[in-house]
């Protein structure tokens, strides 16, 4: 196959997206909105959720396995729609798969610092995200001159996976994590986990309207579009997009939660019990 035909073939290939569960659907949703002609493959590694409480080496192993699976399905780019996995494994994935473009997540510390009026910025994420080198690098690069309040939030991923978005128990858990940030005078709150945007109404209610919530999903989708354009991999505008979903857990649970979170009809769901 000549270069031109190979490029055209790759342009019609799908975008691979993965997370430990349904949280990455917040990124999937934005990619589909911004790039409506693109096919997608979404993998929820629910058999191993949550990534945020696993050792970093374990997260690296799992993300490499999922990446191999998505590439075997023909993915032309891999979106690591998980802050924990990005922080623990993105550099290693790029080294292991040098011919594959990757787009990862990072807590949006830079825009939060740029837009703060009070000089106090909050970041909520999983414990593993804060332990990774990626977050430490962000603080070193952009954290000077502001009070940066990092709050680990164990349990919130499980809340979203259970669909308990607006319950008294969820409210109490969020208040425990968010009240110290609100009392510190933050006016920017970085949602440092892809599950957290689904809790935005409850979070906003607790921190108040004067605090801006920063969801990185729109910026990630824009970056995916840029990378595809740079590599001449954008799908033809006329292409009718197909979306395939995989889970290493129970597909019925995934279907139920995805309908709650993104409100889409999800017909193409497969359960993957084993993958490379």
Number of C-alpha atoms within 10 A of each C-alpha: 7 6 8 9 10 10 16 15 13 18 21 20 21 26 24 27 29 29 30 30 31 30 24 26 25 22 28 25 17 18 25 16 13 14 18 17 18 25 21 23 22 26 29 26 22 21 14 15 19 21 28 27 15 14 11 20 10 13 24 21 13 18 25 18 14 22 25 15 18 24 17 11 13 16 23 21 25 23 27 27 32 27 31 34 27 26 26 25 25 23 14 15 21 14 11 11 14 10 10 15 16 21 18 20 24 21 26 20 25 14 14 25 22 12 13 17 12 14 17 21 28 27 26 23 25 22 18 22 28 22 15 18 11 22 20 14 11 15 14 10 11 16 17 10 9 14 16 22 16 17 18 18 20 18 15 22 24 14 19 22 21 14 17 16 21 13 12 10 12 18 17 11 16 19 18 12 15 21 12 15 24 20 9 16 16 24 23 29 28 23 26 31 28 27 29 22 24 19 21 16 11 18 20 15 12 16 24 12 10 10 20 18 20 20 21 23 23 17 15 22 22 15 15 24 17 14 17 18 13 10 11 13 22 22 23 12 11 8 12 11 16 13 17 16 20 21 26 22 19 15 18 13 13 25 20 14 19 20 12 13 22 15 10 11 9 15 10 12 17 17 16 17 10 8 12 11
